[in-house]
């Protein structure tokens, strides 16, 4: 392993722990959380694999040690895979747009990526949940409506926090060099 790769290990662990802590901190706000943004940032800064690892470990901790009890295994697996997708989308965003900030990116592209990250998580999770707990269509319909809260909150969180991500990215690049 290179020194740069070795430095990523504690960063991945720290971000995964941050997801776990933030899931507890926002437990009373239904479907409002920073998980998607934190994983997106990890993918943006370090690439697809580290970002996906942050999502997988962070959501694994969050869903297994939830204050409301662990999720059913099929849902847990779907949540872990769905959360890790935000890391992939963060790296895709960086490869397409880089780290420059503009009004178009901040008010059009970042909200679009927040919606993509949220849907990549909730579509499979809602389908698996409805399949497990039945009646399928009624449960899928209601959980999809409830997911709109996350879409709205992520639109706001990604847009408000994106400029700080650029600043953090520049400092991180200097530290990893």
Secondary structure, DSSP 8 states (H G I E B T S, - for coil): --HHHHHHHHHHHHHHHHHHHHHHHTTTSTT--SHHHHHHHHHHHH-HHHHHHHHHHHHHHHHHT-TT----HHHHHHHHHHHHHHHHHHHHHHHHHTT---HHIIIIIHHHHHHHHHHHHHHHHHHHHHHHHS-HHHHHHHHHHHHHHHHHHHHHHHHHHHHHHHHHHHHHHHHH-
